[in-house]
Amino acid sequence: MTIAGIGAVTGYGWGRETLWEGLLSGKPAARLFPGYGPERDRQGWVARVPDGGDPDLPPSRYVRAVMGSAHEAMADAAQRGWRRGRTVGLLHAIVLGNVYEWRDFYTVDGGQRRSRDYLRLLPSTPVAMLTSEFDIHGPAMNVTAACSSANVALLTAQMWMAQGLVDDVLVVATDMSGTPEMVQPFVSLGAAVDDTDPLDACRPFQEGSRGFGFGEASVSFLLTREADNPYAAVLGGALTNDGHHVISVEPSYEQIFECVRRALKYADVRPEEVAVLNTHGSGTKQCDDAETALLAEIFGDRPQVVALKPLAGHCQAASAGVEVAAAALGYDRDLLVSSPIVAPAHAQLVDGVGPGVSGLTVKTALGMGGHNSALVLGPVR
């Protein structure tokens, strides 16, 4: 299975090239917005998706972002020689969904809307819009697994293709939840930081990291076996769950290690073939400690380490989608992109933009509630 098309709407703006140029710049997508903090009395740093998209669509940033990234991925795949199969499936990775409109439904509209405006709030509506827009008649569903959701959707697509259920899959991962009401609980938990520049606060695998900055995104992929010039190959992956706690990582890391071992096994890959560990890299102590242990335990501290959340923000359901897009674009353009190093760091951490790699990439994602996932990517041979 290969990634033949990519579409992206992120805090950097609209389009995959805007995302790529933003990552290459080494500057965070986050900007200051009013109304953050426990008293809502200050500005907060959030990588919000800016207004834009198709003006003929409903005035919903969420709907426009979903449709915008999907349209870009489908058009991109066609330009890169995708030959559409008989059956196309659809997977939409989400966690919180249409947060802004749900807030306005209660606080602005008083819980009353016309039926067609109310329907925009439901998680089934974007799926229905996408299937209609792109003439998709294969299986279609939402996927949710906390911050592993994009990885899980990509792995589900691979399973569908392996079972012969579909020929192609459109995978969309969306999170538009950077409201003060959503950010503050994560700040209170000690996981998120919104009171300073993300490069100052979020330092995965570096000294002085305080946590992650919030981001928003909708990222889409067209997955297929039939394309002339795909970006990257999806070789396999795996999922496990800690079964431990709603927030905390299980301290032995046993299930995280097992997840990656299974991913390598199912992809028929040896650890020494992995050139890059594209990390969850949230900048929280427990996640950084877990992935540092993973790097040593499974890979003998050999691969280069990539962490992108200081730049794009932690986009929840879409976070792994942003990071897979960066890996796939990197294979295509022979570049390896990570956040710039700003403090003493792990020896294998990539500092900004470096030369591309010909080896394999393991993309990990660790979702709250113990949702572990690992995806194995590689260049198209």
Residue pairs with C-beta under 8 A, 6 or more apart in sequence:
1 157
1 158
1 161
1 223
1 224
1 225
1 233
1 234
2 223
2 224
2 225
2 227
2 230
2 231
2 232
2 233
2 234
2 380
3 221
3 222
3 223
3 230
3 231
3 232
3 233
3 234
3 324
3 328
4 76
4 77
4 80
4 81
4 82
4 222
4 223
4 224
4 227
4 229
4 230
4 231
5 72
5 73
5 74
5 75
5 76
5 77
5 78
5 80
5 82
5 220
5 221
5 222
6 16
6 72
6 73
6 76
6 219
6 220
6 221
6 222
6 231
6 325
6 328
6 329
7 15
7 16
7 68
7 69
7 70
7 71
7 72
7 73
7 74
7 75
7 76
7 219
7 220
7 221
8 15
8 16
8 18
8 19
8 69
8 72
8 217
8 218
8 219
8 220
8 322
8 325
9 15
9 49
9 52
9 53
9 65
9 68
9 69
9 217
9 218
9 219
10 18
10 19
10 22
10 29
10 47
10 49
10 215
10 216
10 217
10 219
10 312
10 315
10 322
11 22
11 29
11 30
11 31
11 46
11 47
11 48
11 49
11 50
11 215
11 216
11 217
11 312
11 313
12 18
12 19
12 21
12 22
12 23
12 29
12 47
12 312
13 19
13 22
13 50
13 52
14 50
14 52
14 53
14 68
15 72
16 72
16 76
16 325
16 329
19 312
19 322
19 325
19 326
20 326
20 329
20 333
22 29
22 311
22 312
23 308
23 311
23 312
23 326
23 337
24 335
24 337
24 353
26 311
26 339
26 340
26 352
26 353
27 311
28 45
28 47
28 197
28 198
28 199
28 213
28 310
28 311
28 313
29 47
29 215
29 311
29 312
29 313
30 45
30 46
30 47
30 197
30 198
30 213
30 214
30 215
30 313
31 45
31 46
31 47
31 48
32 43
32 44
32 45
33 43
33 44
33 46
33 48
34 42
34 43
35 44
35 180
36 42
36 43
36 44
36 46
36 180
36 183
36 184
36 194
36 195
37 44
37 180
37 184
37 194
37 195
38 184
38 187
38 188
40 180
42 195
44 180
44 183
44 194
44 195
45 193
45 194
45 195
45 196
45 197
45 198
45 201
45 213
46 178
46 183
46 194
46 213
46 214
46 215
46 216
46 313
47 178
47 198
47 213
47 214
47 215
47 216
47 312
47 313
47 315
48 178
48 215
48 216
49 61
49 65
49 176
49 216
49 217
49 218
51 61
52 64
52 68
53 61
53 64
53 65
53 67
53 68
54 64
54 67
54 68
57 63
57 64
57 67
58 64
58 117
58 120
60 98
60 100
60 101
60 120
61 100
61 176
62 97
62 98
62 99
62 100
62 101
62 120
62 126
62 174
62 176
63 98
63 120
63 125
63 126
63 129
65 174
65 176
65 216
65 217
65 218
66 92
66 126
66 129
66 130
66 172
66 174
66 218
67 126
67 129
67 130
67 133
68 218
69 172
69 174
69 218
69 219
69 220
70 130
70 133
70 134
70 170
70 172
70 220
71 133
72 220
73 170
73 172
73 220
73 221
73 222
74 134
74 170
74 220
74 222
76 222
77 222
77 224
77 227
80 227
80 228
80 229
80 230
80 231
81 227
81 228
81 229
82 168
82 222
82 224
82 226
82 227
83 224
83 226
83 227
84 167
84 168
84 226
85 166
85 167
85 168
85 224
85 226
86 167
87 137
87 138
87 165
87 166
87 167
87 168
88 134
88 135
88 136
88 137
88 138
88 166
88 167
88 168
88 169
88 170
89 136
89 138
89 139
89 140
89 157
89 160
89 165
89 166
89 168
89 169
89 170
90 127
90 130
90 131
90 134
90 136
90 138
90 139
90 140
90 141
90 169
90 170
90 171
90 172
91 140
91 141
91 142
91 143
91 153
91 156
91 157
91 169
91 170
91 171
91 172
92 123
92 126
92 127
92 130
92 141
92 142
92 143
92 153
92 171
92 172
92 173
92 174
93 142
93 143
93 144
93 145
93 149
93 150
93 152
93 153
93 171
93 172
93 173
93 174
93 317
93 318
93 321
94 123
94 142
94 143
94 144
94 149
94 173
94 174
94 175
94 317
95 144
95 146
95 147
95 149
95 175
95 177
95 316
95 317
96 175
96 177
96 182
96 316
96 317
97 121
97 123
97 174
98 120
98 121
98 123
98 176
99 176
99 177
99 179
99 181
99 182
100 176
100 179
101 120
101 121
102 121
103 179
103 181
105 111
105 113
105 118
105 121
119 125
123 142
124 142
126 172
126 174
127 140
127 141
127 142
130 136
130 140
130 170
130 172
131 137
131 140
134 170
136 170
138 160
138 165
138 166
138 169
139 160
139 165
139 166
143 149
143 152
143 153
143 156
144 317
145 151
145 152
145 239
145 367
145 371
145 373
146 316
146 317
146 367
146 368
146 369
146 371
147 280
147 282
147 314
147 316
147 317
147 319
147 320
147 365
147 366
147 367
147 368
147 371
148 239
148 320
148 365
148 366
148 367
148 371
148 372
148 373
149 173
149 316
149 317
149 318
149 320
149 367
150 171
150 173
150 219
150 317
150 318
150 319
150 320
150 321
150 324
150 365
151 237
151 320
151 324
151 363
151 365
151 373
151 374
151 375
152 239
152 371
152 373
153 171
153 172
153 173
154 171
154 221
154 223
154 234
154 237
154 320
154 324
154 375
155 237
155 238
155 239
155 373
155 375
157 166
157 169
157 171
157 223
158 223
158 234
158 236
158 237
160 166
160 169
161 167
161 169
161 223
161 225
167 224
167 225
167 226
168 222
168 223
168 224
168 226
169 222
169 223
169 224
170 220
170 221
170 222
170 223
171 220
171 221
171 222
171 223
171 321
172 218
172 219
172 220
173 217
173 218
173 219
173 220
173 317
173 318
173 320
173 321
174 217
174 218
174 219
174 317
174 318
175 216
175 217
175 218
175 315
175 316
175 317
175 318
175 319
176 216
176 218
177 214
177 216
177 316
178 214
178 215
178 216
178 313
182 214
183 192
183 194
183 214
186 192
186 214
187 193
187 194
189 247
190 211
190 284
191 211
191 212
191 282
191 284
192 211
192 212
192 213
192 214
192 314
193 201
193 202
193 210
193 211
193 212
193 213
194 213
194 214
195 201
198 212
198 213
198 309
198 310
198 311
198 313
199 310
199 339
199 340
199 342
200 342
201 209
201 210
201 211
201 212
201 213
201 283
202 209
202 210
202 211
202 212
202 213
202 282
202 283
202 309
202 310
202 314
203 209
203 210
203 283
203 310
203 342
203 343
203 345
204 279
204 281
204 282
204 283
204 288
204 307
204 309
204 310
204 339
204 349
205 279
205 281
205 288
205 291
205 292
205 305
205 307
205 345
205 346
205 349
206 341
206 342
206 343
206 344
206 345
206 346
206 349
207 343
207 344
207 345
208 343
209 283
209 284
209 285
209 288
209 343
210 283
211 282
211 283
211 284
212 282
212 283
212 284
212 309
212 313
212 314
213 309
213 310
213 313
213 314
214 313
214 314
215 309
215 312
215 313
215 314
215 315
215 319
215 322
216 313
216 315
216 318
217 312
217 313
217 315
217 318
217 319
217 321
217 322
218 318
219 318
219 321
219 322
219 324
219 325
221 321
221 324
221 325
221 328
223 234
224 230
230 380
231 328
231 329
231 331
231 332
231 380
232 327
232 328
232 331
232 332
232 377
232 378
232 379
232 380
233 377
233 378
233 379
233 380
233 381
234 375
234 376
234 377
235 267
235 268
235 269
235 360
235 376
235 377
235 378
236 263
236 266
236 267
236 268
236 269
236 375
236 376
237 263
237 266
237 267
237 373
237 374
237 375
237 376
238 259
238 260
238 261
238 262
238 263
238 265
238 266
238 373
238 374
239 259
239 371
239 372
239 373
240 255
240 256
240 258
240 259
240 262
240 372
241 255
241 369
241 370
241 371
241 372
242 249
242 250
242 255
242 256
242 369
242 370
242 372
243 250
243 255
243 370
244 250
244 370
245 369
245 370
246 368
246 369
247 368
247 369
248 286
249 256
249 286
249 287
249 290
249 366
249 370
250 256
250 370
253 290
253 293
253 294
253 297
255 370
255 372
256 290
256 291
256 294
256 364
256 366
256 372
257 294
257 297
257 298
259 364
259 372
259 373
259 374
260 294
260 298
260 362
260 364
260 374
261 298
262 374
263 362
263 374
263 375
263 376
264 270
264 271
264 274
264 298
264 362
264 376
267 376
269 360
269 376
271 298
271 299
271 300
271 302
272 302
273 359
273 360
274 299
274 302
274 303
274 359
274 360
274 361
274 362
274 376
275 303
275 304
275 357
275 358
275 359
275 360
275 361
276 303
276 304
276 305
276 306
276 327
276 336
276 357
276 359
276 360
276 361
276 362
277 291
277 294
277 295
277 299
277 303
277 304
277 305
277 306
277 348
277 361
277 362
277 364
278 306
278 308
278 323
278 324
278 326
278 327
278 361
278 362
278 363
278 364
278 377
279 291
279 305
279 306
279 307
279 364
280 287
280 291
280 319
280 320
280 364
280 365
280 366
281 287
281 288
281 291
281 306
281 307
281 308
281 309
282 288
282 309
282 314
282 366
283 307
283 309
283 310
287 366
290 366
291 364
291 366
292 346
294 364
295 301
295 303
295 305
295 346
295 348
301 347
301 348
302 348
303 348
303 362
304 336
304 348
304 349
304 350
304 354
304 357
305 338
305 346
305 348
305 349
305 350
306 323
306 326
306 327
306 336
306 337
306 338
306 350
307 338
307 339
307 349
308 322
308 323
308 326
308 337
308 338
308 339
309 319
309 339
310 339
311 339
312 319
312 322
312 323
315 321
315 322
319 365
320 363
320 365
320 373
320 375
323 363
323 365
324 363
324 375
324 377
326 337
327 361
327 363
327 377
328 377
330 336
330 337
330 356
331 356
331 377
331 378
331 379
331 380
333 356
334 355
334 356
335 353
335 354
335 355
335 356
336 350
336 353
336 354
336 355
336 356
336 357
337 350
337 352
337 353
337 354
338 349
338 350
338 351
338 352
338 353
338 354
339 352
340 351
340 352
341 349
341 351
341 352
345 351
358 379
359 378
360 376
360 377
360 378
361 376
361 377
361 378
362 374
362 375
362 376
362 377
363 374
363 375
363 376
363 377
364 372
364 373
364 374
365 371
365 372
365 373
365 374
365 375
366 372
366 373
367 373
